[in-house]
Amino acid sequence: MRNNLILWLSLLVVGFLAGFIPQYYRAHRFEQEVSTSTAQLETCRFAEQLSQLRDAATLMYLEATQKNYGTSGDDANHFFDQAQRISSSTQDETLRNVLREILATRDQVIAGLAKGDAAVGSEMQPLLLKLEQGTKR
């Protein structure tokens, strides 16, 4: 009787482990896949933010060259705000430095657009080049 009880308990434990171990490994594998997918999603989101930043800078420059200084000023505010957000949230020191250099021109560009100064376009060109070179991945 006692041997029978030990045999049944042993079979119960073996049966439990036979069901638990494969499920544990499957859950662990899925956890790793979710982790990898989350990292890839964050990378894609960051690339999209940089793309939107380049688009905003290009639109700002285009409006300024067409002498639409009011619209370009709005675009410039949007661009510099977006650059500030990305700069404060990125871990990439090189990108952060590029964005800081760009943000240093904020007041000069916005003031030039507010005055309707045509020379502001030539001030934007180096800004665009820095942005293009510093954000391509």
PyRosetta script that sets phi, psi and omega in degrees:
from pyrosetta import init, pose_from_sequence

init()
pose = pose_from_sequence("MRNNLILWLSLLVVGFLAGFIPQYYRAHRFEQEVSTSTAQLETCRFAEQLSQLRDAATLMYLEATQKNYGTSGDDANHFFDQAQRISSSTQDETLRNVLREILATRDQVIAGLAKGDAAVGSEMQPLLLKLEQGTKR")
pose.set_psi(1, -45.5)
pose.set_omega(1, -179.8)
pose.set_phi(2, -65.7)
pose.set_psi(2, -41.5)
pose.set_omega(2, 177.4)
pose.set_phi(3, -63.5)
pose.set_psi(3, -36.7)
pose.set_omega(3, 177.7)
pose.set_phi(4, -63.4)
pose.set_psi(4, -42.6)
pose.set_omega(4, 179.2)
pose.set_phi(5, -64.6)
pose.set_psi(5, -43.9)
pose.set_omega(5, 178.9)
pose.set_phi(6, -64.0)
pose.set_psi(6, -40.8)
pose.set_omega(6, 178.5)
pose.set_phi(7, -62.1)
pose.set_psi(7, -45.4)
pose.set_omega(7, -179.6)
pose.set_phi(8, -66.5)
pose.set_psi(8, -40.3)
pose.set_omega(8, 177.6)
pose.set_phi(9, -65.7)
pose.set_psi(9, -40.9)
pose.set_omega(9, 177.9)
pose.set_phi(10, -62.7)
pose.set_psi(10, -43.4)
pose.set_omega(10, 178.0)
pose.set_phi(11, -64.3)
pose.set_psi(11, -37.1)
pose.set_omega(11, 178.0)
pose.set_phi(12, -64.2)
pose.set_psi(12, -45.0)
pose.set_omega(12, 179.5)
pose.set_phi(13, -65.2)
pose.set_psi(13, -44.4)
pose.set_omega(13, 179.2)
pose.set_phi(14, -63.0)
pose.set_psi(14, -42.2)
pose.set_omega(14, 178.0)
pose.set_phi(15, -63.1)
pose.set_psi(15, -41.4)
pose.set_omega(15, 178.0)
pose.set_phi(16, -62.0)
pose.set_psi(16, -48.1)
pose.set_omega(16, -179.3)
pose.set_phi(17, -65.4)
pose.set_psi(17, -36.7)
pose.set_omega(17, 179.0)
pose.set_phi(18, -64.1)
pose.set_psi(18, -28.4)
pose.set_omega(18, 176.9)
pose.set_phi(19, -89.3)
pose.set_psi(19, -32.6)
pose.set_omega(19, -174.1)
pose.set_phi(20, -78.2)
pose.set_psi(20, -46.1)
pose.set_omega(20, -173.0)
pose.set_phi(21, -60.3)
pose.set_psi(21, -48.5)
pose.set_omega(21, 177.9)
pose.set_phi(22, -62.3)
pose.set_psi(22, -37.8)
pose.set_omega(22, 178.6)
pose.set_phi(23, -66.2)
pose.set_psi(23, -37.4)
pose.set_omega(23, 178.4)
pose.set_phi(24, -62.3)
pose.set_psi(24, -47.6)
pose.set_omega(24, -179.6)
pose.set_phi(25, -66.0)
pose.set_psi(25, -37.0)
pose.set_omega(25, 177.9)
pose.set_phi(26, -64.7)
pose.set_psi(26, -45.1)
pose.set_omega(26, 179.3)
pose.set_phi(27, -63.6)
pose.set_psi(27, -39.8)
pose.set_omega(27, 179.1)
pose.set_phi(28, -63.9)
pose.set_psi(28, -42.4)
pose.set_omega(28, 178.7)
pose.set_phi(29, -63.5)
pose.set_psi(29, -43.2)
pose.set_omega(29, 178.5)
pose.set_phi(30, -64.0)
pose.set_psi(30, -36.5)
pose.set_omega(30, 177.5)
pose.set_phi(31, -62.2)
pose.set_psi(31, -42.3)
pose.set_omega(31, 177.9)
pose.set_phi(32, -65.2)
pose.set_psi(32, -39.7)
pose.set_omega(32, 178.7)
pose.set_phi(33, -64.5)
pose.set_psi(33, -41.0)
pose.set_omega(33, 178.1)
pose.set_phi(34, -63.9)
pose.set_psi(34, -41.1)
pose.set_omega(34, 179.3)
pose.set_phi(35, -62.5)
pose.set_psi(35, -44.8)
pose.set_omega(35, 178.8)
pose.set_phi(36, -64.6)
pose.set_psi(36, -43.7)
pose.set_omega(36, -179.8)
pose.set_phi(37, -64.6)
pose.set_psi(37, -38.5)
pose.set_omega(37, 178.5)
pose.set_phi(38, -64.2)
pose.set_psi(38, -41.8)
pose.set_omega(38, 178.5)
pose.set_phi(39, -64.5)
pose.set_psi(39, -41.0)
pose.set_omega(39, 178.4)
pose.set_phi(40, -65.5)
pose.set_psi(40, -38.7)
pose.set_omega(40, 178.6)
pose.set_phi(41, -64.0)
pose.set_psi(41, -42.1)
pose.set_omega(41, 178.3)
pose.set_phi(42, -63.1)
pose.set_psi(42, -39.1)
pose.set_omega(42, 178.3)
pose.set_phi(43, -63.9)
pose.set_psi(43, -42.4)
pose.set_omega(43, 178.8)
pose.set_phi(44, -65.2)
pose.set_psi(44, -41.6)
pose.set_omega(44, 179.1)
pose.set_phi(45, -62.6)
pose.set_psi(45, -41.3)
pose.set_omega(45, -179.6)
pose.set_phi(46, -66.2)
pose.set_psi(46, -42.2)
pose.set_omega(46, 177.6)
pose.set_phi(47, -62.1)
pose.set_psi(47, -37.5)
pose.set_omega(47, 178.4)
pose.set_phi(48, -66.7)
pose.set_psi(48, -39.6)
pose.set_omega(48, 178.0)
pose.set_phi(49, -62.7)
pose.set_psi(49, -42.1)
pose.set_omega(49, 178.8)
pose.set_phi(50, -65.9)
pose.set_psi(50, -38.1)
pose.set_omega(50, 177.9)
pose.set_phi(51, -64.2)
pose.set_psi(51, -42.4)
pose.set_omega(51, 178.1)
pose.set_phi(52, -65.7)
pose.set_psi(52, -35.1)
pose.set_omega(52, 177.6)
pose.set_phi(53, -65.1)
pose.set_psi(53, -44.7)
pose.set_omega(53, 177.2)
pose.set_phi(54, -63.0)
pose.set_psi(54, -40.1)
pose.set_omega(54, 177.6)
pose.set_phi(55, -61.6)
pose.set_psi(55, -43.4)
pose.set_omega(55, -179.6)
pose.set_phi(56, -63.6)
pose.set_psi(56, -40.5)
pose.set_omega(56, 179.1)
pose.set_phi(57, -66.1)
pose.set_psi(57, -41.2)
pose.set_omega(57, 179.4)
pose.set_phi(58, -64.6)
pose.set_psi(58, -41.9)
pose.set_omega(58, 178.6)
pose.set_phi(59, -64.3)
pose.set_psi(59, -41.4)
pose.set_omega(59, 178.3)
pose.set_phi(60, -59.9)
pose.set_psi(60, -45.4)
pose.set_omega(60, -179.5)
pose.set_phi(61, -66.6)
pose.set_psi(61, -43.2)
pose.set_omega(61, -179.5)
pose.set_phi(62, -60.8)
pose.set_psi(62, -45.0)
pose.set_omega(62, 179.2)
pose.set_phi(63, -63.5)
pose.set_psi(63, -38.2)
pose.set_omega(63, -179.5)
pose.set_phi(64, -68.0)
pose.set_psi(64, -39.1)
pose.set_omega(64, 179.8)
pose.set_phi(65, -70.2)
pose.set_psi(65, -22.6)
pose.set_omega(65, 176.1)
pose.set_phi(66, -90.9)
pose.set_psi(66, 7.7)
pose.set_omega(66, 177.3)
pose.set_phi(67, 64.4)
pose.set_psi(67, 28.5)
pose.set_omega(67, 172.2)
pose.set_phi(68, -95.9)
pose.set_psi(68, 71.6)
pose.set_omega(68, -171.2)
pose.set_phi(69, -67.7)
pose.set_psi(69, -33.7)
pose.set_omega(69, 178.6)
pose.set_phi(70, -64.8)
pose.set_psi(70, -49.3)
pose.set_omega(70, 178.6)
pose.set_phi(71, -64.3)
pose.set_psi(71, -41.3)
pose.set_omega(71, 178.9)
pose.set_phi(72, -63.9)
pose.set_psi(72, -35.0)
pose.set_omega(72, 176.9)
pose.set_phi(73, -64.0)
pose.set_psi(73, -41.8)
pose.set_omega(73, 176.1)
pose.set_phi(74, -63.2)
pose.set_psi(74, -43.3)
pose.set_omega(74, 178.1)
pose.set_phi(75, -63.1)
pose.set_psi(75, -37.8)
pose.set_omega(75, 179.7)
pose.set_phi(76, -65.3)
pose.set_psi(76, -42.1)
pose.set_omega(76, 177.4)
pose.set_phi(77, -61.2)
pose.set_psi(77, -44.4)
pose.set_omega(77, 178.5)
pose.set_phi(78, -61.9)
pose.set_psi(78, -45.7)
pose.set_omega(78, -179.3)
pose.set_phi(79, -60.5)
pose.set_psi(79, -50.4)
pose.set_omega(79, -176.6)
pose.set_phi(80, -67.9)
pose.set_psi(80, -35.0)
pose.set_omega(80, 175.3)
pose.set_phi(81, -63.3)
pose.set_psi(81, -43.6)
pose.set_omega(81, 179.4)
pose.set_phi(82, -65.6)
pose.set_psi(82, -41.0)
pose.set_omega(82, 177.8)
pose.set_phi(83, -62.0)
pose.set_psi(83, -39.5)
pose.set_omega(83, 178.3)
pose.set_phi(84, -63.9)
pose.set_psi(84, -43.6)
pose.set_omega(84, 179.0)
pose.set_phi(85, -62.0)
pose.set_psi(85, -45.4)
pose.set_omega(85, -179.3)
pose.set_phi(86, -66.5)
pose.set_psi(86, -41.1)
pose.set_omega(86, 179.8)
pose.set_phi(87, -61.0)
pose.set_psi(87, -38.9)
pose.set_omega(87, -178.3)
pose.set_phi(88, -79.5)
pose.set_psi(88, -16.5)
pose.set_omega(88, -177.0)
pose.set_phi(89, -104.5)
pose.set_psi(89, -11.9)
pose.set_omega(89, -175.8)
pose.set_phi(90, -85.1)
pose.set_psi(90, 151.4)
pose.set_omega(90, 175.4)
pose.set_phi(91, -97.9)
pose.set_psi(91, -11.1)
pose.set_omega(91, -178.0)
pose.set_phi(92, -77.4)
pose.set_psi(92, 110.2)
pose.set_omega(92, -175.8)
pose.set_phi(93, -65.9)
pose.set_psi(93, -36.9)
pose.set_omega(93, 179.5)
pose.set_phi(94, -63.8)
pose.set_psi(94, -47.0)
pose.set_omega(94, 178.1)
pose.set_phi(95, -63.0)
pose.set_psi(95, -41.9)
pose.set_omega(95, 179.4)
pose.set_phi(96, -59.5)
pose.set_psi(96, -41.0)
pose.set_omega(96, 179.4)
pose.set_phi(97, -66.5)
pose.set_psi(97, -40.9)
pose.set_omega(97, 177.8)
pose.set_phi(98, -61.3)
pose.set_psi(98, -45.6)
pose.set_omega(98, -179.2)
pose.set_phi(99, -66.4)
pose.set_psi(99, -34.8)
pose.set_omega(99, 177.0)
pose.set_phi(100, -64.5)
pose.set_psi(100, -41.2)
pose.set_omega(100, 177.2)
pose.set_phi(101, -62.0)
pose.set_psi(101, -41.5)
pose.set_omega(101, 179.2)
pose.set_phi(102, -66.2)
pose.set_psi(102, -43.3)
pose.set_omega(102, -178.9)
pose.set_phi(103, -65.5)
pose.set_psi(103, -23.6)
pose.set_omega(103, 178.3)
pose.set_phi(104, -66.8)
pose.set_psi(104, -21.1)
pose.set_omega(104, 179.7)
pose.set_phi(105, -91.8)
pose.set_psi(105, 1.0)
pose.set_omega(105, -174.1)
pose.set_phi(106, -53.5)
pose.set_psi(106, -56.7)
pose.set_omega(106, -175.7)
pose.set_phi(107, -60.8)
pose.set_psi(107, -41.0)
pose.set_omega(107, -179.0)
pose.set_phi(108, -64.1)
pose.set_psi(108, -44.4)
pose.set_omega(108, -178.9)
pose.set_phi(109, -68.4)
pose.set_psi(109, -46.4)
pose.set_omega(109, -177.6)
pose.set_phi(110, -65.9)
pose.set_psi(110, -38.3)
pose.set_omega(110, 177.7)
pose.set_phi(111, -65.8)
pose.set_psi(111, -41.1)
pose.set_omega(111, 177.9)
pose.set_phi(112, -62.4)
pose.set_psi(112, -39.7)
pose.set_omega(112, 178.3)
pose.set_phi(113, -69.2)
pose.set_psi(113, -38.5)
pose.set_omega(113, 179.5)
pose.set_phi(114, -64.7)
pose.set_psi(114, -34.1)
pose.set_omega(114, 178.3)
pose.set_phi(115, -81.6)
pose.set_psi(115, -12.7)
pose.set_omega(115, -176.9)
pose.set_phi(116, 73.4)
pose.set_psi(116, 31.2)
pose.set_omega(116, -178.1)
pose.set_phi(117, -79.3)
pose.set_psi(117, 122.0)
pose.set_omega(117, -178.4)
pose.set_phi(118, -67.6)
pose.set_psi(118, -21.9)
pose.set_omega(118, -179.4)
pose.set_phi(119, -70.9)
pose.set_psi(119, -11.3)
pose.set_omega(119, -179.6)
pose.set_phi(120, -63.8)
pose.set_psi(120, -28.2)
pose.set_omega(120, 177.6)
pose.set_phi(121, -61.1)
pose.set_psi(121, -39.7)
pose.set_omega(121, 178.9)
pose.set_phi(122, -71.9)
pose.set_psi(122, -23.7)
pose.set_omega(122, 174.8)
pose.set_phi(123, -75.8)
pose.set_psi(123, -27.1)
pose.set_omega(123, -178.8)
pose.set_phi(124, -79.3)
pose.set_psi(124, -27.4)
pose.set_omega(124, -176.7)
pose.set_phi(125, -58.2)
pose.set_psi(125, -49.4)
pose.set_omega(125, 178.0)
pose.set_phi(126, -63.7)
pose.set_psi(126, -32.8)
pose.set_omega(126, 177.6)
pose.set_phi(127, -61.7)
pose.set_psi(127, -45.4)
pose.set_omega(127, 178.8)
pose.set_phi(128, -64.5)
pose.set_psi(128, -41.5)
pose.set_omega(128, 179.5)
pose.set_phi(129, -64.2)
pose.set_psi(129, -43.8)
pose.set_omega(129, 176.8)
pose.set_phi(130, -59.5)
pose.set_psi(130, -43.6)
pose.set_omega(130, -179.0)
pose.set_phi(131, -63.7)
pose.set_psi(131, -46.9)
pose.set_omega(131, 179.8)
pose.set_phi(132, -61.5)
pose.set_psi(132, -45.7)
pose.set_omega(132, -177.9)
pose.set_phi(133, -72.2)
pose.set_psi(133, -33.0)
pose.set_omega(133, -175.1)
pose.set_phi(134, -86.5)
pose.set_psi(134, -14.0)
pose.set_omega(134, -176.6)
pose.set_phi(135, -113.8)
pose.set_psi(135, -2.9)
pose.set_omega(135, 177.4)
pose.set_phi(136, -73.9)
pose.set_psi(136, 131.1)
pose.set_omega(136, -178.9)
pose.set_phi(137, -118.9)
pose.dump_pdb("model.pdb")
